[in-house]
Amino acid sequence: MKLKNIYTVRLINVEAVSAFSKEKAGKPTWLCVLQKDVQWSAYAVLPDLTEVDRFDLDIIFDDDFRSTNSLNAGDVFDIDFSIADERIGIQKVEVIGIRKDRPLNHLENR
């Protein structure tokens, strides 16, 4: 079984995501982790963001991401939510935990 880093993140500005559609909650979606010179595709199953301020994030090319980044609990970075809901846009998240686990994308679990 393949294991990879799964990042648990907390939204900094919870009010900004109040427009997130409850119909999209619990469904898989793509997000973009933004950095100065690169964007990283990420996979998440977003909860009802009006009820919970944290979720798990699976960066698709995590080995490449980790080779160029040192990301630890407490670090803050930007995520573009536009694919999930363009009204949310770019938001800051704080890493509250990193664990080794199965990929969130079931296609990577083969």
C-alpha positions as CSV (number, residue, x, y, z in Angstrom):
1,M,0.0,0.0,0.0
2,K,1.4,3.4,-1.0
3,L,1.7,6.0,1.7
4,K,2.3,9.7,1.3
5,N,2.1,12.9,3.2
6,I,-1.4,14.1,4.0
7,Y,-1.6,17.7,5.3
8,T,-4.3,18.7,7.7
9,V,-4.8,22.4,7.2
10,R,-6.9,25.1,9.0
11,L,-8.5,28.0,7.2
12,I,-7.3,31.4,8.5
13,N,-10.3,33.4,7.3
14,V,-13.3,31.2,7.9
15,E,-15.7,34.0,6.9
16,A,-14.3,34.1,3.4
17,V,-15.5,30.5,2.7
18,S,-19.1,31.1,3.9
19,A,-20.1,31.2,0.3
20,F,-19.0,27.6,-0.2
21,S,-21.9,25.5,-1.5
22,K,-23.1,22.9,1.0
23,E,-24.0,20.7,-2.0
24,K,-20.2,20.4,-2.7
25,A,-19.3,19.4,0.8
26,G,-18.0,15.8,1.1
27,K,-17.2,15.6,-2.6
28,P,-13.7,15.3,-4.0
29,T,-12.2,18.4,-5.5
30,W,-9.0,19.8,-7.0
31,L,-7.2,22.8,-5.3
32,C,-4.0,24.6,-6.2
33,V,-1.3,25.2,-3.6
34,L,0.4,28.5,-4.6
35,Q,4.0,29.4,-4.1
36,K,6.1,32.2,-5.5
37,D,7.1,30.5,-8.7
38,V,5.0,27.3,-8.9
39,Q,1.5,25.9,-8.4
40,W,1.0,22.4,-7.0
41,S,-2.1,20.4,-7.8
42,A,-3.8,19.1,-4.7
43,Y,-6.7,16.9,-3.9
44,A,-9.2,17.3,-1.0
45,V,-12.6,16.3,0.1
46,L,-13.9,19.5,1.5
47,P,-16.2,19.4,4.5
48,D,-19.1,21.8,5.1
49,L,-16.8,24.8,5.6
50,T,-19.5,26.7,7.5
51,E,-19.2,24.0,10.2
52,V,-15.5,23.0,10.2
53,D,-12.5,25.1,9.5
54,R,-10.0,22.3,8.7
55,F,-9.6,19.6,6.1
56,D,-7.0,17.2,4.7
57,L,-5.0,18.0,1.6
58,D,-3.1,15.6,-0.6
59,I,-0.5,17.3,-2.8
60,I,-0.4,15.2,-6.0
61,F,3.4,15.4,-6.7
62,D,4.3,15.4,-3.0
63,D,7.8,14.0,-3.4
64,D,8.7,16.8,-5.8
65,F,6.9,19.3,-3.6
66,R,8.8,18.1,-0.5
67,S,12.1,18.2,-2.4
68,T,11.8,21.9,-3.0
69,N,9.8,22.9,0.2
70,S,10.2,22.6,3.9
71,L,6.6,22.5,5.2
72,N,5.9,21.9,8.8
73,A,3.1,22.3,11.3
74,G,2.4,26.0,11.9
75,D,3.5,27.1,8.4
76,V,1.0,29.2,6.4
77,F,0.5,29.1,2.6
78,D,-2.0,30.1,0.0
79,I,-4.5,27.8,-1.6
80,D,-6.6,28.7,-4.7
81,F,-10.1,27.4,-4.2
82,S,-11.3,28.7,-7.6
83,I,-11.7,25.2,-9.0
84,A,-14.0,24.2,-6.1
85,D,-15.8,27.5,-6.0
86,E,-14.6,30.6,-7.8
87,R,-16.3,32.9,-5.2
88,I,-13.8,31.7,-2.5
89,G,-10.7,32.5,-4.5
90,I,-7.3,32.4,-2.8
91,Q,-7.2,31.8,0.9
92,K,-4.5,31.3,3.5
93,V,-4.3,28.0,5.4
94,E,-2.2,26.9,8.3
95,V,-0.7,23.4,8.5
96,I,-1.8,21.9,11.8
97,G,-0.6,18.4,11.1
98,I,1.3,16.1,8.7
99,R,0.8,12.4,8.7
100,K,1.7,9.4,6.5
101,D,-1.5,7.9,5.1
102,R,-3.1,6.5,2.0
103,P,-3.6,9.0,-0.8
104,L,-7.0,10.7,-0.7
105,N,-7.4,10.1,-4.5
106,H,-8.6,6.5,-4.7
107,L,-6.9,6.2,-8.2
108,E,-3.5,6.5,-6.5
109,N,-4.4,3.6,-4.1
110,R,-4.0,1.0,-6.9
